[in-house]
């Protein structure tokens, strides 16, 4: 019979100890985690970044990854965009009773591979189990800690008129793919999530270009929402050109079918960058050297510092205000 | 009409921004959080502790606290028991759609009060909303970071024969009270959770006594499970005396009714301490000065370093092996 996660796995007793010592340590062992203290302990100094995200994506397994790798990359990305090299992550599971143990193993293996791939260690964790229909298979929370080298800290730089807006690659893939998947549509191999670790190109970029003034990964709410956040944070008007936005054909097709604009669809491996105009082309050339940012493109610029607003120059030549995501419902895509 | 949390609050768009800027910052504002970057950024140096816990307790409001204060104290306690002063916490909500906004406000207020009371700041956060019956009102994850002053680091000290076993006060209250509450039993004012911040006495204790060799808060699995963890970690036999264990009358009565041994019932403000015999009485006298450890008691000692085992000398004079919590189900008490 298939082994399932039981409520008692979350009770703090013998079964939980077995789960931790046999299953978790098998996949995630490292000297800090192996101590199994109430807290992980390590030496660290400097300017630190600290972030958290919970992942409630459905389905939990999907093309391009699963909820496990997503929970590693997503949190590592939130560190990388502020210029931090991710070092340590915490891992907390909220499991609905009845999850097949083999699914938990698959997720642990995926977490193991993702974290090894980007050189971070899971150093502390927690497991709770809730009753059937009080959760949904598995929710994961990761928090992460990283160190910001002084030259990578863009926070004091001022976004201003003439700065360029860059996206690191084709947009809208994660959200649209997950919606297609959820609708049960058969899709080609190229139709998949863009999930990946943006630190692979963001950190070297920050090392090389002092003209980088802002970086954010365009997850929930998509590129349009990030641009509005920038407009409000720096009180600037931003103009982007629809023609310039790099978008895969399948994304455009899916967006027509589903009525979801790629500009509002979540990405899991793309960032929006604001940079000094004088370095713009060098930045693009630099980004093109990295696999995950090979299609980096300048899509617009800051036009005034008078008020917070984002405009889209459309393909047909009109100009319209591009607002933040409103009430639209794309639930549980991350 | 009562305002409810909608799925779109978790979508990353306008509604989420309103929730963050109006509601979260109202209760939790501090200079680091107010930046609203993808990661919190702060300077910190030294030996750091890092921990995480998810809270899925039901009911979410209870006598002695609620899921909000529990999520602050629980994570602060995991830091304090390894000798760390808690400084920063992350806060991540997984909300079932339909939660009344007033409940969310009540929880935010409770988080605000608890964190101010122990001088920690919520510096980063996340909100996800899941559909009806895919969650249960609200789950909270907190991760925490603290700093360990060198003199508070007990990890290298060796637990050995003749060391004493101390509990910091009356045991079993949180778990038994939550079970009574869930059964809908009317209870006196004194019948409540013991939830509290153990750092209030653990940190000064570590400053004053080098003979403290181990500290752990006895949450899920209770005192019996922590004692077994100690026995296995240090390969020692531990003997405790039932007669010495401080327990409130209502706990003993509830434990008879519910068939749950207080030694296996969760505490949320109690720790198990292993200490050098020579300092034992001074430690007890010191602990008695603090409100949360006023009833600290020596309940046993380490008797051999031959094998991992815990014994209970019962009131009727027999001696039995006290095992870890087995399959027993006390789900969702934290």
Interface residues (C-beta under 8 A of the other chain):
Chain A: X6 X7 X8 X10 X11 X12 X13 X14 X15 X16 X17 X35 X37 X38 X39 X40 X41 X42 X43 X44 X45 X46 X47 X48 X49 X50 X51 X52 X53 X54 X55 X56 X77 X78 X79 X81 X82 X84 X88 X90 X91 X92 X93 X94 X123 X124 X125 X126 X128 X129 X130 X131 X133 X134 X135 X136 X139 X141 X143 X144 X145 X146 X148 X153 X155 X216 X217 X219 X220 X221 X222 X225 X229 X264 X266 X323 X324 X325 X326 X327 X328 X329 X330 X331 X332
Chain B: X6 X7 X8 X10 X11 X12 X13 X14 X15 X16 X17 X35 X37 X38 X39 X40 X41 X42 X43 X44 X45 X46 X47 X48 X49 X50 X51 X52 X53 X54 X55 X56 X77 X78 X79 X81 X82 X84 X88 X90 X91 X92 X93 X94 X123 X124 X125 X126 X128 X129 X130 X131 X133 X134 X135 X136 X139 X141 X143 X144 X145 X146 X148 X153 X155 X216 X217 X219 X220 X221 X225 X229 X264 X266 X323 X324 X325 X326 X327 X328 X329 X330 X331 X332
